[in-house]
Amino acid sequence: MDMTGKLIKYEIRSSVRIIGLIWVALLAVSFLLGVVMNAFDRLMEASGAIAVLGKLLSIIPPLLYTGIFIAMFVITILIVLLRFYRGLLGDEGYLMHTLPVKPWQLITAKGIVAAGVVIISSIVAALSIMILVGFDDFGGMMRGIGSLLASLGDEPKYILVVIEGVILLVLSSLQSVYRIYAAMAIGQLVDKHRALASLAAYIAINIALTVIFVAIILIGDATGLDYVLGRWLMGIDFVEKSFTIIQLVMGTMFLVTAIQLAAFHVVTERILSLKLNLI
């Protein structure tokens, strides 16, 4: 486990070195854009050079913000793909697989950090939008946050729902990363056109999950389970039992996500352990 921790630290340093500046840049540019948006009306009322400056300021920050926003998510995707591909399937794989660790530790380290990068990028994107909204209507935003906190204070049990939601978000992000890893590992089983094979595997995995979901619905319809469930739902007071219903939904989502996460991890680990074919 100590070696897994060292692998995670190495992945964090390598990944943050690539995307850290993008996170900072997006927040800085969103603040700049907020300032410009706030001052835009007054600049437009001016004349001469001030008016020209106002027009420039009204164009440049939005372009910068959009460019950095898109770049952040592109780099996030590239980190998920390339850190795994180069580190375990490419030339670096020869070195990584000589380390005194198990393949599952290598996969776990990269998966945890990749999921963390995805989550942090999403948080940074949300914060940048909040900054813009704050400049436009700071009072309204704070009232909304205050109302949400007051609601949680009135119903403390829903704090558990928030915590569960955060955990589910982490697991879902990790499951999405592992799904990509499984597809890339499957793509390594062919001798040529591995990138194309990985893409085909990813599409096939998603189709298979859809087929399984539809099959479950059809089985429920054929056995009458959907009718029983429908009658049960019709007899529920959704207002009174809202917390119980939320817990059932959360529990189901946890179970489905955990099963997929475990399956994708096992597929990736088995391929890297038994059938790894490095470039």
C-alpha positions as CSV (number, residue, x, y, z in Angstrom):
1,M,0.0,0.0,0.0
2,D,2.9,2.3,0.7
3,M,4.1,1.8,-2.9
4,T,0.6,2.5,-4.1
5,G,0.7,5.8,-2.3
6,K,4.1,6.7,-3.9
7,L,2.6,5.9,-7.3
8,I,-0.4,8.2,-6.6
9,K,2.0,11.0,-5.5
10,Y,4.0,10.6,-8.7
11,E,0.8,10.7,-10.8
12,I,-0.5,13.8,-9.0
13,R,2.8,15.6,-9.6
14,S,2.8,14.7,-13.3
15,S,-0.8,15.5,-13.9
16,V,-1.0,18.7,-11.9
17,R,2.1,20.0,-13.6
18,I,0.2,19.7,-16.9
19,I,-3.2,21.1,-15.9
20,G,-2.6,23.1,-12.8
21,L,-1.9,26.4,-14.7
22,I,-5.1,25.9,-16.7
23,W,-7.1,25.7,-13.5
24,V,-5.6,28.9,-12.2
25,A,-5.9,30.6,-15.6
26,L,-9.6,29.8,-16.0
27,L,-10.4,31.3,-12.5
28,A,-8.3,34.4,-13.2
29,V,-9.9,35.0,-16.6
30,S,-13.4,34.4,-15.3
31,F,-12.7,37.1,-12.6
32,L,-11.3,39.4,-15.3
33,L,-14.4,38.7,-17.5
34,G,-16.6,39.5,-14.6
35,V,-14.9,42.8,-14.0
36,V,-15.2,43.7,-17.7
37,M,-18.9,42.7,-17.8
38,N,-19.6,44.8,-14.7
39,A,-17.8,47.9,-16.2
40,F,-19.0,47.3,-19.8
41,D,-22.1,49.5,-19.7
42,R,-20.1,52.5,-18.3
43,L,-17.4,52.1,-20.9
44,M,-20.0,52.0,-23.7
45,E,-21.3,55.4,-22.5
46,A,-17.9,57.0,-23.0
47,S,-16.6,58.3,-26.3
48,G,-13.3,58.3,-28.3
49,A,-10.5,56.1,-27.2
50,I,-12.3,55.0,-24.0
51,A,-15.2,53.6,-26.2
52,V,-12.7,51.7,-28.4
53,L,-11.0,50.3,-25.3
54,G,-14.4,49.2,-24.0
55,K,-15.2,47.4,-27.2
56,L,-11.8,45.6,-27.1
57,L,-12.3,44.6,-23.5
58,S,-15.8,43.3,-24.3
59,I,-14.3,40.9,-26.9
60,I,-11.0,39.7,-25.6
61,P,-11.9,38.3,-22.1
62,P,-14.8,36.2,-23.4
63,L,-12.6,34.7,-26.1
64,L,-9.9,33.9,-23.6
65,Y,-12.4,32.4,-21.2
66,T,-14.0,30.2,-23.9
67,G,-10.6,29.1,-25.1
68,I,-9.2,28.2,-21.7
69,F,-12.5,26.6,-20.7
70,I,-12.4,24.3,-23.7
71,A,-8.6,23.7,-23.3
72,M,-9.2,22.6,-19.7
73,F,-11.6,19.8,-20.7
74,V,-9.5,18.8,-23.7
75,I,-6.4,18.5,-21.5
76,T,-8.4,16.7,-18.8
77,I,-9.4,14.0,-21.4
78,L,-5.9,13.8,-22.7
79,I,-4.5,13.3,-19.2
80,V,-7.0,10.4,-18.7
81,L,-6.0,8.8,-22.0
82,L,-2.3,9.5,-22.3
83,R,-1.2,9.0,-18.7
84,F,-2.6,5.5,-18.9
85,Y,-1.6,4.8,-22.5
86,R,2.0,6.0,-22.2
87,G,2.5,4.8,-18.6
88,L,1.1,1.2,-18.9
89,L,0.6,0.5,-22.6
90,G,3.4,2.4,-24.4
91,D,7.2,2.7,-24.1
92,E,7.0,3.7,-20.4
93,G,5.1,0.5,-19.7
94,Y,8.4,-1.5,-19.9
95,L,9.7,0.5,-16.9
96,M,6.5,0.7,-15.0
97,H,5.9,-3.1,-15.1
98,T,9.4,-3.8,-13.7
99,L,8.5,-2.0,-10.5
100,P,7.8,-4.2,-7.4
101,V,4.1,-3.6,-7.6
102,K,1.1,-5.4,-8.9
103,P,-0.8,-4.3,-12.0
104,W,-3.8,-3.5,-10.0
105,Q,-1.7,-0.9,-8.0
106,L,-0.6,0.8,-11.2
107,I,-4.1,0.9,-12.5
108,T,-5.5,2.1,-9.2
109,A,-2.9,4.9,-8.9
110,K,-3.6,6.2,-12.4
111,G,-7.4,5.8,-12.0
112,I,-7.7,7.6,-8.7
113,V,-5.6,10.6,-10.0
114,A,-7.4,10.7,-13.3
115,A,-10.8,10.7,-11.6
116,G,-9.5,13.4,-9.3
117,V,-8.4,15.5,-12.2
118,V,-11.9,15.1,-13.8
119,I,-13.6,16.1,-10.6
120,I,-11.3,19.1,-9.9
121,S,-11.8,20.3,-13.5
122,S,-15.5,20.2,-13.1
123,I,-15.3,22.1,-9.8
124,V,-13.1,24.7,-11.3
125,A,-15.5,25.1,-14.2
126,A,-18.4,25.5,-11.7
127,L,-16.5,28.0,-9.7
128,S,-15.6,30.0,-12.8
129,I,-19.3,30.2,-13.7
130,M,-20.2,31.2,-10.1
131,I,-17.7,34.0,-10.3
132,L,-19.4,35.3,-13.4
133,V,-22.8,34.9,-11.8
134,G,-21.5,36.6,-8.7
135,F,-20.5,39.7,-10.7
136,D,-23.8,39.8,-12.4
137,D,-26.0,39.2,-9.3
138,F,-23.9,38.5,-6.2
139,G,-26.8,39.2,-3.9
140,G,-29.0,36.7,-5.7
141,M,-26.3,34.0,-5.7
142,M,-25.7,34.5,-1.9
143,R,-29.4,34.3,-1.2
144,G,-29.6,31.1,-3.1
145,I,-26.7,29.6,-1.2
146,G,-28.2,30.8,2.1
147,S,-31.6,29.2,1.2
148,L,-29.9,25.9,0.5
149,L,-27.9,26.0,3.8
150,A,-31.1,26.9,5.7
151,S,-32.9,24.0,4.1
152,L,-30.2,21.6,5.2
153,G,-30.4,23.1,8.7
154,D,-34.1,22.5,8.8
155,E,-33.7,18.9,7.6
156,P,-30.3,17.7,8.9
157,K,-30.9,14.2,7.5
158,Y,-30.5,15.6,4.0
159,I,-26.9,16.4,4.8
160,L,-26.4,12.7,4.5
161,V,-27.9,12.9,1.0
162,V,-25.3,15.6,0.1
163,I,-22.5,13.4,1.4
164,E,-23.8,10.4,-0.5
165,G,-24.1,12.5,-3.6
166,V,-20.4,13.6,-3.3
167,I,-19.3,10.0,-2.8
168,L,-21.4,8.9,-5.8
169,L,-19.9,11.6,-7.9
170,V,-16.4,10.3,-7.0
171,L,-17.3,6.7,-7.8
172,S,-19.1,7.7,-11.0
173,S,-16.0,9.6,-12.2
174,L,-13.8,6.7,-11.3
175,Q,-16.1,4.3,-13.1
176,S,-16.0,6.4,-16.2
177,V,-12.2,6.5,-16.1
178,Y,-12.0,2.7,-15.6
179,R,-14.4,2.2,-18.5
180,I,-12.0,4.0,-20.8
181,Y,-9.1,2.0,-19.3
182,A,-10.9,-1.3,-20.0
183,A,-11.5,-0.3,-23.6
184,M,-7.9,0.7,-24.1
185,A,-6.7,-2.5,-22.5
186,I,-9.0,-4.5,-24.8
187,G,-7.6,-2.6,-27.8
188,Q,-4.1,-3.8,-26.9
189,L,-5.2,-7.4,-27.7
190,V,-5.0,-6.8,-31.4
191,D,-1.7,-6.4,-33.3
192,K,-2.7,-3.4,-35.6
193,H,-4.9,-0.3,-35.4
194,R,-5.0,-0.5,-31.6
195,A,-6.4,3.1,-31.2
196,L,-9.3,2.1,-33.5
197,A,-9.8,-1.1,-31.7
198,S,-9.9,0.7,-28.3
199,L,-12.6,3.1,-29.7
200,A,-14.6,0.1,-31.0
201,A,-14.2,-1.6,-27.6
202,Y,-15.5,1.6,-25.8
203,I,-18.5,1.8,-28.1
204,A,-19.1,-1.9,-27.7
205,I,-19.0,-1.6,-23.9
206,N,-21.6,1.2,-23.9
207,I,-23.8,-0.7,-26.3
208,A,-23.5,-3.8,-24.0
209,L,-24.5,-1.7,-21.0
210,T,-27.5,-0.3,-22.9
211,V,-28.6,-3.8,-23.9
212,I,-28.3,-5.1,-20.3
213,F,-30.4,-2.1,-19.1
214,V,-33.1,-2.8,-21.8
215,A,-33.0,-6.5,-21.0
216,I,-33.7,-5.8,-17.3
217,I,-36.6,-3.6,-18.3
218,L,-38.0,-6.3,-20.6
219,I,-37.6,-9.0,-17.9
220,G,-39.4,-6.8,-15.4
221,D,-42.2,-6.3,-17.9
222,A,-42.4,-10.0,-18.8
223,T,-42.5,-11.1,-15.1
224,G,-44.9,-8.4,-14.0
225,L,-42.3,-6.8,-11.7
226,D,-42.9,-3.4,-13.3
227,Y,-46.6,-3.7,-12.5
228,V,-45.9,-4.5,-8.9
229,L,-43.4,-1.7,-8.7
230,G,-45.9,0.7,-10.3
231,R,-48.6,-0.2,-7.8
232,W,-46.2,0.2,-5.0
233,L,-45.1,3.6,-6.2
234,M,-48.8,4.7,-6.6
235,G,-49.4,4.0,-3.0
236,I,-46.5,6.0,-1.7
237,D,-46.8,9.5,-0.3
238,F,-43.7,11.0,-2.1
239,V,-43.7,14.1,0.2
240,E,-43.7,12.1,3.4
241,K,-41.4,9.3,2.1
242,S,-39.1,11.5,0.0
243,F,-36.0,10.7,2.1
244,T,-36.7,7.0,1.9
245,I,-37.2,7.2,-1.9
246,I,-34.0,9.2,-2.3
247,Q,-32.1,6.6,-0.2
248,L,-33.5,3.8,-2.4
249,V,-32.4,5.6,-5.6
250,M,-29.0,6.4,-4.2
251,G,-28.5,2.8,-3.1
252,T,-29.4,1.5,-6.5
253,M,-27.0,4.0,-8.2
254,F,-24.3,3.0,-5.7
255,L,-24.8,-0.7,-6.5
256,V,-24.9,-0.2,-10.3
257,T,-21.8,2.0,-10.2
258,A,-19.9,-0.3,-7.9
259,I,-20.6,-3.3,-10.1
260,Q,-19.4,-1.5,-13.2
261,L,-16.3,-0.2,-11.5
262,A,-15.3,-3.6,-10.2
263,A,-16.0,-5.2,-13.6
264,F,-13.9,-2.6,-15.5
265,H,-11.1,-2.9,-13.0
266,V,-11.0,-6.7,-13.2
267,V,-11.0,-6.6,-17.1
268,T,-8.2,-4.1,-17.2
269,E,-6.1,-5.8,-14.5
270,R,-6.5,-9.3,-16.1
271,I,-5.4,-8.0,-19.5
272,L,-2.4,-6.2,-18.1
273,S,-1.4,-9.2,-16.0
274,L,-1.9,-12.0,-18.5
275,K,-2.1,-10.7,-22.1
276,L,-0.3,-7.3,-22.1
277,N,1.1,-6.6,-25.5
278,L,3.2,-3.4,-25.2
279,I,4.1,-1.3,-28.2
